[in-house]
Amino acid sequence: MIKRMILTSLIVTFMVTCLYSQELVKTGGFARLAGMGGNPYVMDPFFNTVNPAWNSVYDNFVLGDLGSSAGAPFSAGGSGQYLSGSFRIGRNWTLGGILARNDFNGMSIALLDPGSNNSIGLPFPGVVSSVNSLRGAGSVIPLDNNVELIGTYSFGNTALGLGIAYASTTNNFTPATGTSSEGSASQLGFNLGIVTDITSGITLDIGGSFVMPSASYKLSTDNETAASQTIIMINGRAFWNINQKLQFVPIIVFASASGTLDSGITSTGSSDLPSFSSIGAGGGLNYQVGDFLLAGGVLFSTNSLTFASTSTSPELSNTATIFPIWNFGVEWSLLDWLVGRFGYVAYTGSLSQEQVGATVTSVDEFVNTFFTPPQRGATLGVGFRFGDFSLDATVNEDVLRQGFNVVGGGGASFAYLTASYAMP
């Protein structure tokens, strides 16, 4: 959960003339960030998912995540695939968008019904899963194939971006005689972002998102079952140039989600869905000399999930406090056409969980330490450069441990792939 919230809520000349100490080139994506330890401190086109204003920077640019293996070796349909593009249509305007599936790797309006596909983690329900839990599996078809349109406008040292995303499904049955049914789901999302120089050496990157997923199911003979949520996300970074080589990057992230469920069938009442909130803050440093970039820092995050009181349970809360969150990464050119990356990621947290005690008014609390992500530690990545085309990949570190045994072996060399093209 926390890896997704932090990574995706945060991470060539700028058309609006920003003064970055990082050398900004039109390449990158999720594979690059993952290879650098899930790094939220660098500039990368992946961050147009949380701040659409970045499409003004990465204009005339197409990026496609090929994803990671979906199962057995050589199986089709890698997990996490999506397509993003930005095209300049005037001196100050760009138009582009994102096509994303329901397994999108990020917390933005491109992500569909976060609870239903277990994107947030913990027992946080989505709207589709909430309705189907009462009406039966398949009553409402889960959302997929999200379409997001992104437009930007730049002036002076500022770029503004607006994104609008929508997806929907229907599942209706109308017999010649008898009981009919109507099932539907939809999600509408907006995000607004700005990238601007507030001084000659400080650049702000701020994005906000507003997402409204909903689902409903009704038989012609009963009351409608409906669930809806409101999700708000804010992501802020600043790039403060200490000198020509060193840059300080403070980060703050916020997210909240709440909703209601109308149980329907024979009932007309409604109840609150579990509510979620998350606040994170921290800072890092970027050190760049030529094509060598070292980026890393530490973050603090507090997250809570609250279950409303019922006739059989008092209000219950689960709280996860995570500190430190370490993300470090290094990137350098091995050859003119080959980039190497190394990273390290590790989180330490404390989880407090409440459960109903011996009576319906008492609460038992469990507190324990946890470590995440499951595959924490070192990360490896490479980037291949062929003119304006780039292919970035995370590397299975076991490739190095296997040595020459990897030649002709059956193991996967690359875990996640991103392809991109900067139009000349």
C-alpha positions as CSV (number, residue, x, y, z in Angstrom):
1,M,0.0,0.0,0.0
2,I,2.6,2.6,1.1
3,K,5.0,1.9,-1.7
4,R,2.2,2.6,-4.2
5,M,1.0,5.7,-2.3
6,I,4.5,7.3,-2.1
7,L,5.9,6.2,-5.4
8,T,2.9,7.1,-7.4
9,S,1.8,10.1,-5.6
10,L,5.3,11.6,-6.3
11,I,8.6,10.8,-9.4
12,V,15.2,18.6,-23.8
13,T,14.6,22.0,-22.6
14,F,11.6,23.0,-20.6
15,M,9.2,24.9,-22.8
16,V,8.5,27.3,-20.0
17,T,12.2,27.8,-19.2
18,C,12.6,26.2,-15.8
19,L,16.1,26.1,-14.3
20,Y,16.7,22.5,-13.1
21,S,20.0,21.2,-11.8
22,Q,18.9,17.8,-13.1
23,E,19.5,17.3,-16.8
24,L,16.1,16.7,-18.1
25,V,15.8,14.3,-21.1
26,K,12.7,12.9,-22.7
27,T,13.0,9.3,-21.4
28,G,12.0,7.3,-18.4
29,G,8.8,5.8,-16.9
30,F,7.9,3.4,-14.2
31,A,10.7,1.0,-15.0
32,R,13.3,3.7,-14.6
33,L,11.9,4.8,-11.2
34,A,11.7,1.2,-9.9
35,G,15.3,0.5,-11.0
36,M,16.3,3.5,-8.9
37,G,14.7,2.2,-5.7
38,G,11.2,3.5,-6.3
39,N,12.6,7.0,-6.4
40,P,10.2,9.9,-5.9
41,Y,12.9,12.6,-6.0
42,V,13.8,12.7,-9.7
43,M,12.1,14.2,-12.7
44,D,10.4,11.6,-14.9
45,P,7.5,11.5,-17.4
46,F,5.7,9.0,-15.1
47,F,4.7,11.9,-12.8
48,N,2.3,13.2,-15.5
49,T,-0.1,10.7,-13.9
50,V,-0.3,12.8,-10.7
51,N,0.4,16.2,-12.2
52,P,-0.8,16.7,-15.8
53,A,1.4,19.9,-16.2
54,W,4.4,17.6,-16.8
55,N,2.9,17.0,-20.3
56,S,4.1,20.5,-21.2
57,V,7.6,19.4,-20.4
58,Y,7.5,16.0,-22.0
59,D,5.8,17.3,-25.2
60,N,5.8,15.4,-28.5
61,F,6.6,12.3,-26.5
62,V,5.0,8.8,-26.3
63,L,5.5,6.4,-23.5
64,G,4.2,2.8,-23.1
65,D,4.6,0.6,-20.1
66,L,5.0,-3.0,-21.3
67,G,4.5,-4.1,-17.7
68,S,5.8,-7.2,-15.9
69,S,5.3,-10.9,-16.4
70,A,1.6,-11.8,-16.0
71,G,2.3,-15.5,-15.2
72,A,4.3,-18.2,-16.9
73,P,7.4,-17.1,-19.0
74,F,6.5,-15.8,-22.4
75,S,2.8,-15.3,-21.5
76,A,1.0,-12.4,-23.1
77,G,-0.6,-9.4,-21.4
78,G,2.0,-8.2,-18.9
79,S,0.7,-6.6,-15.7
80,G,0.7,-2.9,-15.3
81,Q,0.6,-1.9,-19.0
82,Y,-0.5,1.6,-20.0
83,L,0.0,4.2,-22.8
84,S,0.7,7.9,-22.4
85,G,1.3,10.6,-25.0
86,S,1.7,14.4,-25.2
87,F,1.6,16.4,-28.5
88,R,2.3,20.1,-28.9
89,I,-0.6,21.8,-30.8
90,G,0.6,25.4,-30.5
91,R,3.3,27.5,-28.9
92,N,1.6,27.4,-25.5
93,W,-0.7,24.3,-25.7
94,T,-0.3,20.6,-25.6
95,L,-2.9,17.8,-25.9
96,G,-2.5,14.2,-24.9
97,G,-3.8,11.5,-22.7
98,I,-3.4,8.2,-20.9
99,L,-5.0,4.8,-21.7
100,A,-4.8,2.6,-18.6
101,R,-6.2,-0.8,-17.5
102,N,-7.4,-1.9,-14.1
103,D,-3.9,-2.9,-13.0
104,F,-2.4,0.5,-13.4
105,N,0.7,1.0,-11.2
106,G,-0.1,4.3,-9.5
107,M,-2.4,6.4,-7.4
108,S,-4.1,8.9,-9.8
109,I,-7.2,9.3,-11.8
110,A,-5.9,6.7,-14.1
111,L,-6.4,4.1,-11.4
112,L,-9.8,2.5,-11.4
113,D,-11.9,1.7,-8.3
114,P,-8.8,1.3,-6.0
115,G,-10.5,-0.9,-3.4
116,S,-12.0,-3.4,-5.9
117,N,-8.6,-4.3,-7.4
118,N,-6.8,-4.2,-4.0
119,S,-4.6,-1.3,-5.2
120,I,-4.6,0.5,-1.8
121,G,-4.2,-2.7,0.2
122,L,-5.7,-3.4,3.7
123,P,-9.4,-4.2,3.9
124,F,-10.4,-1.1,1.9
125,P,-13.4,-1.9,-0.2
126,G,-14.1,-0.6,-3.7
127,V,-17.5,0.3,-5.0
128,V,-17.9,-2.7,-7.3
129,S,-16.8,-5.2,-4.7
130,S,-19.1,-3.6,-2.1
131,V,-22.2,-4.0,-4.4
132,N,-21.2,-7.5,-5.6
133,S,-20.7,-8.6,-2.0
134,L,-24.4,-8.0,-1.4
135,R,-25.8,-9.0,-4.8
136,G,-23.4,-11.8,-5.9
137,A,-20.3,-12.0,-7.9
138,G,-20.6,-10.6,-11.4
139,S,-23.7,-8.5,-10.7
140,V,-21.7,-5.4,-11.6
141,I,-18.9,-5.7,-14.1
142,P,-15.6,-4.3,-12.7
143,L,-14.2,-1.2,-14.4
144,D,-11.4,-1.5,-17.0
145,N,-9.9,0.4,-19.9
146,N,-9.7,3.9,-18.4
147,V,-9.4,6.9,-20.8
148,E,-7.8,10.1,-19.7
149,L,-7.5,13.3,-21.7
150,I,-4.8,15.8,-20.7
151,G,-4.3,19.4,-21.8
152,T,-1.7,21.9,-20.8
153,Y,-1.1,25.6,-21.2
154,S,2.3,27.3,-20.6
155,F,3.1,31.0,-20.0
156,G,6.3,32.6,-18.7
157,N,7.9,30.2,-16.2
158,T,4.6,28.3,-15.5
159,A,2.8,25.3,-17.0
160,L,-0.8,24.4,-16.0
161,G,-2.3,21.0,-16.7
162,L,-5.8,19.5,-16.6
163,G,-6.7,15.9,-16.8
164,I,-10.2,14.3,-17.2
165,A,-10.7,10.5,-17.0
166,Y,-13.8,8.4,-17.4
167,A,-14.7,4.6,-17.5
168,S,-17.9,2.7,-17.2
169,T,-19.5,-0.7,-17.5
170,T,-23.1,-2.0,-17.8
171,N,-24.7,-5.3,-17.1
172,N,-28.4,-5.2,-17.9
173,F,-30.9,-8.0,-18.5
174,T,-34.4,-7.4,-19.9
175,P,-36.5,-10.6,-20.4
176,A,-39.6,-10.9,-22.4
177,T,-41.4,-11.6,-19.1
178,G,-40.3,-11.8,-15.5
179,T,-37.7,-9.9,-13.4
180,S,-35.2,-7.6,-15.1
181,S,-31.9,-6.4,-13.7
182,E,-29.7,-3.4,-14.2
183,G,-26.0,-3.3,-13.1
184,S,-23.6,-0.4,-13.8
185,A,-20.3,1.1,-12.6
186,S,-18.6,4.3,-13.6
187,Q,-15.7,6.5,-12.5
188,L,-15.1,10.2,-13.3
189,G,-11.8,11.8,-12.3
190,F,-10.2,15.2,-12.6
191,N,-6.7,16.3,-11.8
192,L,-5.1,19.8,-12.0
193,G,-1.5,20.5,-11.8
194,I,1.1,23.3,-12.0
195,V,4.9,23.4,-12.5
196,T,6.3,26.8,-12.0
197,D,9.5,28.7,-11.1
198,I,8.9,30.7,-7.9
199,T,12.5,32.0,-8.0
200,S,15.4,31.4,-10.4
201,G,16.5,28.4,-8.3
202,I,13.2,26.9,-6.9
203,T,10.6,25.1,-9.0
204,L,7.3,23.9,-7.6
205,D,5.5,20.7,-8.8
206,I,2.0,20.5,-7.3
207,G,-0.9,18.2,-8.5
208,G,-4.3,17.5,-7.1
209,S,-6.8,14.8,-8.0
210,F,-10.5,14.3,-7.4
211,V,-12.0,10.8,-8.2
212,M,-15.6,9.6,-8.0
213,P,-16.2,5.9,-8.5
214,S,-19.7,4.5,-8.2
215,A,-21.6,1.2,-8.8
216,S,-25.2,0.1,-8.5
217,Y,-27.4,-3.0,-9.1
218,K,-31.2,-3.3,-9.0
219,L,-33.8,-5.9,-9.8
220,S,-37.2,-4.7,-11.0
221,T,-38.7,-6.2,-7.9
222,D,-36.5,-4.7,-5.2
223,N,-34.6,-1.6,-4.0
224,E,-31.4,-0.5,-5.6
225,T,-28.0,-1.4,-4.0
226,A,-25.5,1.4,-4.7
227,A,-22.0,2.4,-3.5
228,S,-20.1,5.6,-4.2
229,Q,-16.8,7.1,-3.0
230,T,-15.0,10.4,-3.1
231,I,-11.2,10.2,-3.3
232,I,-8.9,13.2,-3.0
233,M,-5.2,13.2,-3.6
234,I,-2.6,16.0,-3.4
235,N,1.1,15.7,-4.3
236,G,3.7,18.4,-3.9
237,R,7.4,18.6,-4.6
238,A,9.9,21.4,-4.8
239,F,13.2,21.4,-6.7
240,W,15.6,23.7,-4.9
241,N,19.0,24.2,-6.6
242,I,21.6,24.5,-3.8
243,N,24.3,24.8,-6.5
244,Q,24.9,23.6,-10.0
245,K,25.4,20.0,-8.8
246,L,23.2,19.7,-5.7
247,Q,19.4,19.9,-5.5
248,F,17.1,19.6,-2.4
249,V,13.7,18.0,-3.0
250,P,11.1,18.3,-0.2
251,I,7.9,16.2,-0.7
252,I,4.4,16.2,0.8
253,V,1.6,13.9,-0.2
254,F,-2.0,13.6,1.1
255,A,-4.9,11.3,0.2
256,S,-8.3,10.6,1.6
257,A,-11.2,8.4,0.6
258,S,-14.8,8.1,2.0
259,G,-18.1,6.8,0.7
260,T,-21.5,5.4,1.4
261,L,-23.3,2.1,0.7
262,D,-27.1,1.8,0.2
263,S,-27.7,-1.9,0.9
264,G,-31.0,-1.9,-1.1
265,I,-33.0,-5.2,-1.7
266,T,-35.5,-4.9,1.1
267,S,-33.8,-2.0,2.9
268,T,-33.8,1.7,2.2
269,G,-31.1,2.6,4.7
270,S,-27.5,3.6,4.0
271,S,-24.2,3.2,5.8
272,D,-20.7,4.6,5.6
273,L,-18.0,2.7,3.8
274,P,-14.6,2.6,5.5
275,S,-12.7,5.8,5.2
276,F,-9.0,6.1,4.4
277,S,-6.5,8.9,5.0
278,S,-2.8,9.2,4.4
279,I,-0.2,12.0,5.0
280,G,3.4,11.8,4.1
281,A,6.3,14.2,4.1
282,G,10.1,14.1,3.7
283,G,13.0,15.2,1.6
284,G,15.8,14.1,-0.5
285,L,18.9,15.2,-2.4
286,N,19.8,15.0,-6.1
287,Y,23.5,15.2,-7.0
288,Q,24.3,15.3,-10.7
289,V,27.7,15.6,-12.4
290,G,27.5,15.1,-16.2
291,D,25.5,12.0,-16.9
292,F,25.9,10.7,-13.3
293,L,22.8,11.2,-11.0
294,L,22.6,10.2,-7.4
295,A,19.1,10.7,-5.8
296,G,17.7,9.6,-2.5
297,G,16.1,10.6,0.8
298,V,13.8,9.7,3.6
299,L,10.0,10.1,4.1
300,F,7.5,9.8,7.0
301,S,4.0,8.5,6.4
302,T,1.0,8.1,8.6
303,N,-2.1,6.2,7.3
304,S,-5.4,5.4,8.9
305,L,-8.4,3.2,8.0
306,T,-11.6,3.8,10.0
307,F,-14.7,1.6,10.1
308,A,-17.9,3.3,11.2
309,S,-19.8,2.0,14.2
310,T,-22.7,-0.5,13.7
311,S,-25.2,-2.2,16.0
312,T,-22.7,-5.0,16.6
313,S,-19.4,-3.0,16.6
314,P,-18.0,0.3,17.9
315,E,-15.9,2.5,15.6
316,L,-12.7,0.7,14.7
317,S,-9.4,2.1,13.3
318,N,-6.3,0.6,11.8
319,T,-3.3,2.9,11.8
320,A,0.1,2.4,10.0
321,T,2.9,4.8,10.9
322,I,5.9,4.3,8.6
323,F,9.4,5.8,9.3
324,P,11.9,5.7,7.9
325,I,11.0,5.2,4.2
326,W,14.3,5.0,2.4
327,N,14.6,5.4,-1.4
328,F,18.0,5.7,-3.0
329,G,19.0,5.5,-6.6
330,V,22.0,6.1,-8.9
331,E,22.0,6.4,-12.7
332,W,24.9,6.7,-15.1
333,S,25.8,6.1,-18.7
334,L,27.8,2.9,-19.2
335,L,28.0,3.5,-23.0
336,D,26.5,6.0,-25.4
337,W,23.5,3.6,-25.9
338,L,23.4,2.0,-22.4
339,V,22.4,3.4,-19.0
340,G,22.9,1.6,-15.8
341,R,20.9,2.0,-12.6
342,F,21.1,0.8,-9.0
343,G,18.7,1.5,-6.1
344,Y,17.7,0.6,-2.6
345,V,14.3,0.7,-1.0
346,A,13.2,-0.2,2.5
347,Y,10.4,0.8,4.9
348,T,9.9,0.2,8.6
349,G,6.5,0.7,10.1
350,S,4.2,0.2,13.1
351,L,0.7,-1.1,12.6
352,S,-2.1,-0.7,15.1
353,Q,-5.2,-2.7,14.6
354,E,-8.5,-2.6,16.5
355,Q,-11.0,-5.4,16.8
356,V,-14.2,-5.9,18.7
357,G,-13.5,-7.2,22.2
358,A,-15.5,-9.4,24.6
359,T,-18.5,-7.1,24.4
360,V,-19.8,-5.1,21.5
361,T,-18.7,-1.8,23.2
362,S,-15.1,-3.0,24.0
363,V,-12.1,-2.8,21.7
364,D,-9.0,-4.9,21.6
365,E,-5.8,-3.4,20.1
366,F,-2.9,-5.2,18.4
367,V,0.3,-3.3,17.7
368,N,3.2,-4.8,15.7
369,T,6.2,-3.8,13.6
370,F,6.2,-4.6,9.9
371,F,8.6,-4.2,7.0
372,T,7.7,-3.5,3.4
373,P,7.8,-3.8,0.4
374,P,8.1,-7.7,0.4
375,Q,11.0,-7.5,-2.1
376,R,12.8,-4.6,-0.3
377,G,16.5,-4.0,-0.7
378,A,18.5,-3.6,-3.8
379,T,17.1,-2.8,-7.2
380,L,18.8,-2.9,-10.6
381,G,17.8,-1.3,-13.9
382,V,19.1,-0.6,-17.4
383,G,18.2,1.8,-20.2
384,F,18.8,1.3,-23.9
385,R,19.0,4.4,-26.1
386,F,18.6,4.1,-29.9
387,G,18.3,7.6,-31.2
388,D,15.0,9.1,-30.0
389,F,13.7,5.6,-28.9
390,S,14.3,4.3,-25.4
391,L,13.7,1.0,-23.7
392,D,14.0,1.0,-19.9
393,A,13.9,-2.1,-17.7
394,T,14.3,-3.3,-14.2
395,V,16.7,-6.2,-14.0
396,N,16.2,-9.4,-12.0
397,E,19.3,-9.2,-9.7
398,D,19.5,-13.0,-9.8
399,V,20.9,-12.5,-13.3
400,L,24.1,-11.3,-11.8
401,R,24.2,-14.0,-9.2
402,Q,23.7,-16.7,-11.9
403,G,26.7,-15.4,-13.9
404,F,27.3,-17.3,-17.1
405,N,24.6,-19.8,-16.1
406,V,22.0,-17.3,-17.3
407,V,23.1,-17.9,-20.9
408,G,20.5,-20.4,-22.3
409,G,18.7,-20.5,-18.9
410,G,15.0,-20.3,-18.3
411,G,14.9,-17.4,-15.9
412,A,13.6,-13.9,-16.8
413,S,16.3,-11.2,-17.2
414,F,14.0,-8.2,-17.0
415,A,11.2,-7.8,-14.6
416,Y,9.4,-4.6,-15.9
417,L,9.7,-2.8,-19.2
418,T,8.9,0.8,-20.4
419,A,9.3,1.9,-24.0
420,S,9.3,5.6,-25.0
421,Y,9.8,7.7,-28.1
422,A,10.7,11.5,-28.3
423,M,9.5,12.8,-31.6
424,P,12.1,15.0,-33.3
